[in-house]
Amino acid sequence: MALRRFDPLRDLLTLQERMNRLFEESLARTRDPEGVDAGAWSPQCDVFETPDAFVFQVDLPGVNEADVEIRVDGDRVSFRGERRPVRGARPESYHRVERSYGAFSRSFDLPEAVDPAKVNAQFRDGLLRIEVGKAR
């Protein structure tokens, strides 16, 4: 068995290369096809299918309903919006900030065309539910 000499610099360079690849892949996933940044944060979303529609359930705590826009184009569903910080709170008064604020954008390509006339959205208790009817 050959002995391998410990080289901390080589190990650090390998770690740096791995981290660079991780960041590059992460940034590639947060870009719109048009090259626009998806935003500072990305809300969690469940997508499932019923016989008549595709359903999206999006976690949007702290987002005002008026700050959300939904678009349907062919087999693509997109929504975007913004979560704003609490009014009146001075940044220097915070001890910790763990929630993300700012613009967000998510887009989903679906396996079949949908009907833009059959879109129903409900916003309640920080949960956005979008139902998009299938084109027949």
N, C-alpha and C positions, 0 to 999 in steps of 0.2 A: 504494500500500500504506500503510495507516494504521499509525502507530507505537503500540505498546502500552506504556503506562507500567508500569514494574516496581513492584509493590506487595507487599512481603514479608509484610505482615500478612494480606492477602487470601489469599496462597498458604498461609500457616500455618492460617488458618481452614478453607480447603478441605481441607487434609490432616487437620485435626482432625475434620471431618465424616466423611471417609472412614474414619478409624480408629474413630470411634464406631459407624458402621454395621457395620464388620467385627466389632467386639466384640459388638454386639447380635445379629448373625446367629450368631456362634459360641456365645453363651450360649443362644440359642433352641434350637440343635441338641443341647445337653447337658442338656436338661430332659426328664424322663419325661412322658408324657401326663398323669399325675396331678399334675404340677407339682413333683415331687421332683427335687432336683439329682441328676444322674447320677454325680457324684463328682469327686474331685480329678484323676483321670486316666482315660483310656479305653484299654483294651488293644486292640491290633490284631487284626482278625478277618477270616478268609477264609470266605466262604459259597459253597458250590456244591451242585448238585443231581445225584443219581443217579436211575435209574429208580424206585427204591424209597424214597429218603430225601433229606433235606436234611442237609448236613454242615457243621459249623462247626469251624474250627480257630483257636484263640484263643491268642495269645502271653501267657503268664502267668509270666514268670521271677520267682523270688523269692516266689511266692504258695504258701501251704500249701493242699493239696487240701481240707482240712477247712474252709477259709475261703471256699469257693466254693459257691454255691447256684444250681441250675438249675430253671427253671419253664417249663412248656409249657401254654398255654391257647388252645384253638381254633387259630388260624393264627399265634399269637404265641409266640416263644421268647425267654426272658429269662434272663440270668445276672448274678449280682452277687457281690461278694466284697470282699476287702481285702488289700492288700500292706502288711505291717508292717515298720518299720525293724529293723535288726539289734539283737538284745538286747545290752545291756551297753555299746554304743557311746554315748559321751556326745556330745551335739550340739556342744559347744564344741571337741571334738577333730577335727571334720571340717574339711578344707581346701576341699572342694567337694562339693556335693550336686546331682547332675544327674538322678537317677532320681526318679520320682514315687512317693509313698506315700499310703496311705489307701484309702478306699472307691472302688469302681467299680461301674458298672451299665451293661449294654448290653441292648437289646431289638430284635428284628427281626420285622417283619410278613412273613409268607410268602404266596406267591400262592395257596396252597390249604391246607385244613385238614390237621393232622397228628394222629397217634395218640399220646397221652401214655403209653400202655402200651408203645410201641415206642421208648423213649429209651435210648440206650447212650452212656455217657460214659467216656472214658479220660483219665487225667492222667499224663503222663510227660515228664520232662526239660523242664519249664516249658511244655509244650504241652498244652492242653486240647482234646480232640477230642470233639465231641458229634454223634451221629447221631440224627436224629429221623425215624422212619418216617412215610410218608404214610398218611393215612386212605384206606381203600378202600371 
